[in-house]
């Protein structure tokens, strides 16, 4: 899953408008951020196997530090603690931690059995990646549904463009479709580097676009 992970970030933002949306965009992808970094460094491993699933060629056979259930819980707790220490917000920290952990159950829906319940054993996954239409429908429902909730509690600031965030969501959804129909990545390290760049680039764009919105209760007619 890629674009669908961003859905919970909009829901968390609705729950606490003080948490920057770009922080939540990084939080929901934090496990993949470190996964990509660990793949690049050779700590976790993946094989590029064309046709391995019907939506992507990734054989995710070793990722106990980022995508095991204990690993997901550990990343979530660590993110919550760091956010609270930096900002002093317990509620914000809890939401950031929840956003981080949301990655694991959403991956559970789409992955083949490669998510370990402990270390690198007892692996689970419901395998929606083998059903491309269902996968895209789920991703679209999550990101556009979450966006609709967020837009419902915010307004465009005067002078800002009202369709900026919907346009971004549409662009990254198209990127998701492109990954489905495009060629496999040339190598695991190339894929990891591209993933890292994309996560931070998207969060950076969101940080810029978020300045154009404000909570409805603060908006003036």
C-alpha positions as CSV (number, residue, x, y, z in Angstrom):
1,X,0.0,0.0,0.0
2,X,1.2,3.5,-0.8
3,X,-1.3,6.3,-1.2
4,X,-3.9,4.7,1.0
5,X,-1.6,5.1,4.0
6,X,-2.2,8.9,3.8
7,X,-5.9,8.5,4.7
8,X,-5.3,8.2,8.5
9,X,-3.1,11.3,8.4
10,X,-6.1,13.4,7.4
11,X,-8.3,11.8,10.2
12,X,-5.6,12.4,12.8
13,X,-5.3,16.0,11.7
14,X,-9.1,16.4,12.1
15,X,-8.7,15.1,15.7
16,X,-6.0,17.7,16.6
17,X,-5.5,20.6,14.2
18,X,-2.3,21.6,16.1
19,X,-0.4,18.6,14.7
20,X,1.2,19.6,11.3
21,X,-0.2,17.6,8.4
22,X,3.3,17.0,7.0
23,X,4.3,15.4,10.3
24,X,1.3,13.1,10.0
25,X,2.2,12.3,6.4
26,X,5.7,11.2,7.5
27,X,4.2,9.4,10.5
28,X,2.0,7.1,8.5
29,X,4.9,6.2,6.2
30,X,7.6,6.1,9.0
31,X,7.8,2.3,8.9
32,X,8.4,2.4,5.1
33,X,10.9,5.3,5.5
34,X,13.0,3.2,7.8
35,X,12.4,0.1,5.7
36,X,13.7,1.9,2.6
37,X,16.7,3.1,4.6
38,X,17.4,-0.4,6.0
39,X,17.1,-1.9,2.5
40,X,19.5,0.6,1.2
41,X,21.9,-0.3,4.0
42,X,21.4,-4.0,3.7
43,X,19.8,-4.4,7.1
44,X,16.5,-5.6,5.7
45,X,16.1,-7.3,2.4
46,X,13.7,-7.6,-0.6
47,X,13.8,-9.4,-3.9
48,X,12.6,-7.9,-7.2
49,X,10.6,-10.7,-8.7
50,X,8.5,-9.7,-11.7
51,X,5.0,-11.1,-11.3
52,X,5.4,-12.0,-7.7
53,X,2.1,-10.3,-7.0
54,X,-0.3,-8.8,-9.6
55,X,0.3,-5.3,-8.4
56,X,4.1,-5.2,-7.7
57,X,7.2,-7.3,-7.9
58,X,8.3,-7.1,-4.3
59,X,9.2,-10.3,-2.4
60,X,9.4,-8.7,1.1
61,X,11.1,-11.7,2.7
62,X,13.1,-10.1,5.5
63,X,11.9,-6.9,7.3
64,X,11.6,-7.8,11.0
65,X,12.8,-4.4,12.3
66,X,10.2,-2.3,10.6
67,X,7.2,-4.4,9.6
68,X,6.9,-7.1,12.3
69,X,4.1,-6.4,14.8
70,X,6.5,-5.7,17.7
71,X,8.5,-3.5,15.4
72,X,5.4,-1.5,14.4
73,X,4.5,-1.0,18.0
74,X,8.0,0.1,18.9
75,X,8.1,2.7,16.1
76,X,4.7,4.0,17.1
77,X,5.7,4.4,20.8
78,X,9.0,6.0,19.9
79,X,7.3,8.5,17.6
80,X,4.7,9.4,20.2
81,X,7.4,9.9,22.8
82,X,9.6,12.1,20.5
83,X,6.6,14.2,19.4
84,X,5.5,14.8,23.0
85,X,9.1,15.7,24.1
86,X,9.5,18.1,21.2
87,X,6.0,19.8,21.5
88,X,4.8,19.0,25.0
89,X,1.5,17.7,23.5
90,X,0.4,14.4,24.9
91,X,-2.7,14.3,22.7
92,X,-0.6,15.1,19.6
93,X,2.0,12.5,20.6
94,X,-0.7,9.9,20.9
95,X,-2.1,10.8,17.5
96,X,1.3,10.7,15.9
97,X,1.9,7.2,17.4
98,X,-1.5,6.0,16.2
99,X,-0.7,7.3,12.7
100,X,2.6,5.4,12.7
101,X,0.9,2.2,13.8
102,X,-1.9,2.6,11.3
103,X,0.6,1.5,8.7
104,X,0.7,-2.1,9.9
105,X,-3.0,-3.1,9.8
106,X,-3.4,-1.4,6.4
107,X,-0.4,-3.4,5.1
108,X,-2.0,-6.5,6.6
109,X,-4.8,-6.1,4.1
110,X,-2.7,-5.9,1.0
111,X,0.5,-7.8,1.7
112,X,1.1,-11.5,1.1
113,X,2.1,-13.3,4.3
114,X,5.3,-11.4,4.9
115,X,4.4,-9.4,8.1
116,X,5.9,-11.2,11.0
117,X,4.0,-11.5,14.3
118,X,7.4,-12.0,16.0
119,X,11.0,-11.5,14.6
120,X,10.9,-13.0,11.1
121,X,8.3,-15.8,11.9
122,X,4.6,-16.4,12.0
123,X,4.0,-14.2,9.0
124,X,0.5,-12.9,8.0
125,X,-1.0,-10.9,5.2
126,X,-4.4,-11.1,3.4
127,X,-3.0,-10.7,-0.1
128,X,-5.1,-8.0,-1.7
129,X,-2.1,-7.1,-3.9
130,X,-3.1,-10.1,-6.0
131,X,-6.4,-8.3,-6.8
132,X,-5.4,-5.0,-8.6
133,X,-8.9,-3.5,-8.9
134,X,-9.7,-4.1,-5.2
135,X,-6.3,-2.7,-4.2
136,X,-6.7,0.5,-6.1
137,X,-10.3,0.9,-4.9
138,X,-9.2,0.5,-1.3
139,X,-6.3,2.9,-1.7
140,X,-8.6,5.5,-3.3
141,X,-11.3,5.1,-0.7
142,X,-8.8,5.6,2.1
143,X,-7.0,8.7,0.7
144,X,-10.0,10.5,-0.8
145,X,-12.2,9.6,2.1
146,X,-9.7,10.9,4.6
147,X,-9.2,14.0,2.5
148,X,-12.9,14.7,2.4
149,X,-13.1,14.5,6.2
150,X,-10.2,17.0,6.5
151,X,-11.6,19.4,4.0
152,X,-14.9,19.3,5.9
153,X,-13.3,20.8,9.0
154,X,-11.0,23.3,7.2
155,X,-11.4,26.2,4.8
156,X,-9.2,27.8,2.2
157,X,-7.4,30.9,3.4
158,X,-8.0,34.0,1.3
159,X,-5.7,34.1,-1.7
160,X,-5.0,30.4,-1.6
161,X,-6.1,27.8,-4.1
162,X,-8.9,25.6,-2.9
163,X,-8.1,22.5,-4.9
164,X,-4.4,22.2,-4.1
165,X,-4.6,19.3,-1.7
166,X,-7.2,17.4,-3.8
167,X,-4.9,17.8,-6.8
168,X,-1.9,16.4,-4.8
169,X,-4.0,13.4,-3.7
170,X,-5.0,12.8,-7.3
171,X,-1.4,13.1,-8.5
172,X,-0.1,10.6,-5.9
173,X,-3.0,8.2,-6.8
174,X,-1.9,8.4,-10.4
175,X,1.6,7.6,-9.3
176,X,0.1,4.5,-7.5
177,X,-1.5,3.5,-10.8
178,X,1.8,4.0,-12.6
179,X,3.6,1.7,-10.2
180,X,0.9,-0.9,-11.0
181,X,1.4,-0.8,-14.7
182,X,5.0,0.3,-15.0
183,X,8.2,-1.7,-15.3
184,X,9.8,-3.2,-12.1
185,X,12.5,-1.2,-10.4
186,X,16.1,-1.9,-11.6
187,X,17.3,-2.9,-8.2
188,X,16.3,-3.0,-4.5
189,X,18.6,-0.1,-3.6
190,X,17.3,2.0,-6.5
191,X,13.8,1.3,-5.3
192,X,14.7,2.2,-1.7
193,X,16.3,5.5,-2.8
194,X,13.3,6.5,-4.9
195,X,10.9,5.6,-2.0
196,X,12.8,7.7,0.5
197,X,12.9,10.7,-1.9
198,X,9.1,10.4,-2.6
199,X,8.1,10.2,1.0
200,X,10.0,13.4,2.0
201,X,9.0,15.2,-1.2
202,X,5.3,14.5,-0.7
203,X,5.6,15.7,3.0
204,X,7.4,18.8,1.9
205,X,4.7,19.7,-0.7
206,X,2.0,19.0,2.0
207,X,3.8,21.4,4.4
208,X,3.6,24.1,1.8
209,X,0.0,23.4,0.8
210,X,-1.3,23.2,4.4
211,X,-0.4,26.9,4.9
212,X,-3.4,27.6,2.6
213,X,-6.0,26.1,4.9
214,X,-7.4,27.0,8.3
215,X,-9.9,25.4,10.7
216,X,-13.5,26.4,9.9
217,X,-14.1,27.8,13.3
218,X,-11.3,30.3,12.7
219,X,-12.4,31.2,9.2
220,X,-14.2,34.4,8.4
221,X,-17.1,34.5,6.0
